[in-house]
């Protein structure tokens, strides 16, 4: 049984259809990147999964429980970091986590141990007694993440979890997500495409309320016209090298970049690195540098979400 099951989920705001009959599931051990341009329906979908917004139609089940029929059972199983992570600004992180622990029904040694654990994991110990209103955006985000983890839920729904964090903090949060991923089903909404490569095992792209792609990050990269492209710097006649490479049946195009560098795109994402190397060696053209490109998710994202 999937940890999250969504069938024909729709949400309308008057005549506007924000989410349009989408269906997908998330298994334990998956980290799903939920992507899309602004206004695509990402946050609306996440609010419906967590029970904060009622669907217009369709069903959502979390660990077998229907979000509308068993809302408390669903919320017991979900840790939710909403967009903006709204917090009580006059509380300290310590008082806030104590309050959330009470809401979650934690008490005694379990309560103390869970607070200690999430404070350590999110590294907020240095500001634990400081008023939340005085914290930086990054620390506020980490306090929000701490409350989502407090009851050790089986499902995590995280809306922009690294928003406002510096590069080191982003790395730490991504590492934490990776460490938790084997035991949980995790859904992450993000605008940071490198985050998808770093932590996600799967990505769904939504545009205009509809799912347009459901694939692994590697499958998305393979859609890039620069996937398996080769950047080549030679010590020799660049025009001769270009002509030899362009004649290879696996090569789609060759561009001159800078005065002694070629950028070579393959046909259909084919592996061309070896072919290019052999062609140069066969004709005694010395290679100074050669690099294999993986492709760019941002280019794939733009091509998918702007052509509908």
N, C-alpha and C positions, 0 to 999 in steps of 0.2 A: 504494500500500500504506500502511495506517495505521501510525503509530509504535507504538501500543498497540492490541491486539485482545483483547477478553475475551469468551468465550462460555460461557454457562451456569455461571458460577463459583459454587461453593458451598463453605462451610466450616462444619463442625459441631464443637462441643465437647461430646462426649457426646450427650445428647438435645437440647441447645440448638443451634439453627441461627442462626449469627451472620451469614452471608451466604447468600442464598437464590436461586440460579439467576439471577444478574445477567449482563447482556451489554451492552457498549458499546465504542466505539472512540474513539481520540484521534488527530487528524491533526497533522502538523507545522504550526506556526503557531497552534495552539489553546492557550488557557489555560483549563483546565477546573476550575471550582470544584466540589469534592466535598463536599456538605453533608449534615447530618443531626443529629438529637439525639444526646446521649451514649448509647452502646450500640447505635447503629444499624448498625454494621459498617464504618464509614469506615476506621479504622486497620487493621482486620483485612484489608480489601481492599487497602490500600496495602502492607501487609507481604507479601501474596501476590504482588502485581505485582513487587515488588523481590526476591522469592525468599527472604524471611526466614521465610515460613510456607507450608507445603504445602497446596494446596487439597484438599478432600475429593473434589471432582469439578469438571469443567470445564477449560477451557484458557485460557492467557494467552500471548500472543506479543508480544514487544517487538522492533520493527524486523525482524519475520519470524522471530525466534528464540523457540522454546518455552522458557518459564521452567523447566520441569522437565527437559527433555531437554538444553538448552544453558544451564545456569545461569551459567557464567562469561561467555559471550558477552552474556547479558542484563545482567549486572552491569557489564560494560565500558561499556555504553551508557546506564546510568542513574546519575543523581546523586540521592541519597536523603537527605533530612533527616527523621529519624524523630521521633516524638513525644518531647519532653523532651531531644532532642539529646544522648544520652549521650557524654561525653568523658572522657579520662584527666585527672583533676583535678590530678595532680602535674606534668603537662607544661605548658609554655607554648604559646600558639597557634602560635608559630613552629615549635617542635619537633613539635607535633602535625601541622601541615601537611607538614613534612618527612617524617614517618612515613607519612602518607596518600599522599604523592607516591610514596614507595617502593613501597607496596602497589599503587598504580595503574601502576607500571612507568615512571614519568617519571624522566628523568635529564638531566644536563648543562644546556645553556642552556634547553631546553624546560621542565625542572623549575623552574629559577630564574624564568623568565618567567611561568609559570603561577602560582606562589606569589605573585609580585609583583602579578599581575593580580587575583587573588581577594582579597588583602589590601586593595588599593585599592578594589575594588568593594564590599566589605562594611565598609570603614572600621574595620578592627581594628588599624591600624598603631600606635596609641597604647598598645596593651596587648600587643603582639606578644611581649614577653619576660616578661610577668607570669604567675605560676602560674594556671592556669585556675580552680582552686578559689577564687581571690580575686576573680574577675570577677563582675559583676552578671549577672542572668538575661538581660538584653538582649544583653550582649556574648557570653555563652555561646551564645546563639541564633545570633548572627552568625558565630561561629567554626564552628558546625555547618553553617551555610549555605555558608561558605567551602569546607569540605571537600567538600560536595556539588557545587560548581562547579569544583573543582580540575582535573579531567580534561576539562573542556569537553564534557559529555555531550550527546547529542541529546535525551534524555528526562530531565525533572526531576520527582521525586515529593517534594512538600514538605508535611509534616504540621505545620500551624500555624506557618508561617514567620515571622510577626510577633509571636508570643507573647512577652510580656515587654518588647517594644520601646515606647519613648515615641512620641508622635505624629510627631515629626520623623523618627525612625528608621523608623517604619512607612512613611512617605511615601517615604523613600529606597529601602527594600526593594521597595515596590510599583513604583517607577520602574525599578528594576533588572530586575524580572520583566518589565515591559512592554518594556524595551529588548531583552531576550533572546528574547522570545516569537516573533518572526518566524522564527527559525532552529531552534526547539525545539518539542517537545510537552511541555506543563507541566500537571501535576495538582497542585492545591492543596486540602488539607483545611483548613477554617477555620470558626470559630464567629463570625467578624466579618463580618456581612453587607455592610457598606460596602465590604469588600475585594472582594467579588464584583462590585459595581458598578465599583470602581476599576480592576481588572486583568483580570477574567475575560471571555472571549468566549462562554462557555457554562457552564451549571450543571446538575449532577445532584444531586437530593435523594434520599437513601436513608433509609428508615424501616423498622424491624423486618427489616433484612436485604434489603429489596427496593427497587428503583428505583421511585419514585413520580412523579418529574418529570425530564425531560431537555429543557431549554429555554435560550434566551438570557436574560441578565439583564433585557433589555427586555421579553421575553415574560412573565417572572415578575412584573415591575412592573405589567404590564397586568392581572394577576389581582387586584391590590389594589382594594378597594372605594373607595379614595381616588385611584385613577389618573384623571387628568384632572379631578379635583374642583377647584372654584374657591372661594377664600376672598375674600370681598367686604366692604369697609367703605364705607358710604354716608353721605352728609350729607343726611338727610331722614327721612321716615317709614319705619321699618324694617319695620313690618307690611305696608305697601303694597308695598315692594320684595319682601318675601318672597312675597306673594300673586302678584305678576307673574311672579316666577321659577318658582314652583311650577307655574304654568299652562303653562310651556314643555314641549312634548312630549318633549324630550331630557333632562329633569331627573327624577331618581329621588326625591330628598329635599332638603329645605332645613332646616338647623338654625340657631338663633340662638346665637351664641357671643360672650360678652361683651355689652355693651349695644348696640353698633352694628355688629356683624360677623355675616355670614352664611357658613355653610359649605354648599356646594352639591355634591351628588353626582350624577354623570351616570348615565344608563341605559346599561348595556353598555359602559362606558368611552368613551362618545362625547365628541367635542370640543365643549365647551359655552361656552368662553370668549367667543367672538364673539357667540353668542346672548344670553348674559347682559348683555354690554356694550350690545348693540343695544336690549334691553328697557329698560335703565336710561335710556339716552339718549332713547329714544322718549317716555318719560314724564317727562323732565326731572328725573331723580333723579341728583344729583351723586355721582360715584364718588370717594372719597378714596384707596382702595387696592384693588387687585385682584391676586390671585396664583393661579397655576396649580400644582396639586399633581401630583407625579410618581407618588405611591404609596409604600408602605413595604414593603421586602422582609421585615422581621421579621414583619409581619402576615400576609404571604403564607406565609412559612415555618411559622408557627404553625398556620394553617388547613390546610396540607397535611399536617403531621406529627402533628397531634393528632386528626384525624378519619380513621381507617383502617377 
